[in-house]
Amino acid sequence: MDQRAPIDRTKPDKGDYELVRDTEDNLLGIYDKPLPCCGCGIGWFCFLLGFIFPLMWYYATILYFGNYYRKDPRERGGLAASAIAALTCTIVVVITIVVILV
């Protein structure tokens, strides 16, 4: 049988765990801040603006292949959509030029 003294569980044990930071500390996390360009991010902003000014798709494609999304992974979707739009635009322009010249 165990002959030890009863353990008082009302007082926390010292040294088991330590509070690293205050639970009421409201510091913003890295992804809690809003994205630039009206909160939708550079990628989606370039994607939407690309329908008026298609060179914005190519700008976003350069950012995508330059790993700009490593600064904020939330940018990756919009930059990828702009890269796909740039590829589609290029294919359409090439096919149109081939049809006109032939």
Backbone hydrogen bonds, N-H to C=O, Kabsch-Sander energy under -0.5 kcal/mol:
donor,donor_aa,acceptor,acceptor_aa,energy
3,Q,1,M,-0.6
9,R,7,I,-0.8
11,K,8,D,-0.5
16,D,13,D,-0.6
20,V,18,E,-0.5
25,D,22,D,-1.3
26,N,24,E,-0.7
32,D,29,G,-1.0
33,K,29,G,-0.5
39,G,35,L,-0.9
40,C,37,C,-1.4
41,G,36,P,-1.9
44,W,40,C,-0.6
45,F,41,G,-1.9
46,C,42,I,-2.7
47,F,43,G,-2.1
48,L,44,W,-2.6
49,L,45,F,-2.6
50,G,46,C,-1.6
51,F,48,L,-1.0
52,I,49,L,-1.4
53,F,49,L,-2.8
56,M,53,F,-2.3
57,W,54,P,-1.3
58,Y,54,P,-0.9
59,Y,55,L,-1.9
60,A,56,M,-2.3
61,T,57,W,-1.8
62,I,58,Y,-2.1
63,L,59,Y,-1.9
64,Y,60,A,-2.4
65,F,61,T,-2.6
66,G,62,I,-1.2
67,N,64,Y,-1.4
68,Y,63,L,-2.5
70,R,67,N,-1.4
71,K,68,Y,-1.7
72,D,68,Y,-0.5
75,E,72,D,-2.2
76,R,73,P,-1.3
79,L,75,E,-2.2
80,A,76,R,-2.4
81,A,77,G,-2.3
82,S,78,G,-2.0
83,A,79,L,-2.0
84,I,80,A,-2.3
85,A,81,A,-2.2
86,A,82,S,-2.3
87,L,83,A,-2.1
88,T,84,I,-2.5
89,C,85,A,-2.5
90,T,86,A,-2.3
91,I,87,L,-2.3
92,V,88,T,-2.4
93,V,89,C,-2.4
94,V,90,T,-2.5
95,I,91,I,-2.5
96,T,92,V,-2.3
97,I,93,V,-2.4
98,V,94,V,-2.3
99,V,95,I,-2.3
100,I,96,T,-2.3
101,L,97,I,-2.3
102,V,98,V,-1.6
